[in-house]
Structure formats: C-alpha cells, structure tokens
Amino acid sequence: SRAVGTFARALDCSSSIRQPSLHMSAAAASRDITLFHAMDTLQRNGYDLAKAMATLVPQGGPVLCRDEMEEWSASEAMLFEEALEKYGKDFNDIRQDFLPWKSLASIVQFYYMWKTTDRYIQQVW
C-alpha cells in the first residue's frame, strides 16, 4: 500500500507541488489513510490479493488517497499552530478567528494528525 501511495503521489501534479520530494511523498503514503484504504480494498475483494491490487492500481493509474494533513497548506498549518498557542484546544475559537474556511471537523481531525508529527514533538519539548 505504501508503494502504491508513493507511486500515486509521484503521478499526481498537485501532490508534487505540495510535497516536492519523494521522501515527503513516501511519508504521506505511509500514514493511516493509505493503509486503511488498502485494507478496505482487500476486504471488499474477498482477500484476493490480485483483485485488490487491480482495484488499487487500475488501468488509469493508482488510486490516490489523501488525508487531512495533505489537504492543508503550510501557511494554514502555521495559522493553526499560532491559533493553538493562543486558544489551546478551543477549536471553535480557532475556526472563528484563524481558519473560518475550514470546517470544525477538519480542524479537529488535523489536530489529532498534527499531534503525531515532529512539529508537535518539538513544541512540547
């Protein structure tokens, strides 16, 4: 699933703009959304690996799965970190004052994914 995810990102123009290096694309492909999609595809195909692979990589190219981390720009992530420093986990205020174009669900999902990043670890320590 990681290889398919990395390959899909390499073929996707918008991914290369957001994540210009193969290393960054591979890191994005290793996150849960790609694995969950692959496992779901395997189950839907009766655990037949050949059928699941054909579903993941059809004739038109591999299926690209994106999660909330990939849908946010670097500037939006910086705004989020600034808002989090100001408001803590008051996601309604974060949305209202810093990210009104994002849904509350998107902000909360981003927060929990952001907590798994090196940026979070650097801020904690």
Secondary structure by P-SEA (a helix, b strand, c coil): caaaaaaaaaacaaaaaacccaaaaaaaaacaaaaaaaaaaaaaacccaaaaaaaacccccbbbbbcccccccaaaaaaaaaaaaacccaaaaaaacccccccaaaaaaaaaaaaacaaaaaaac
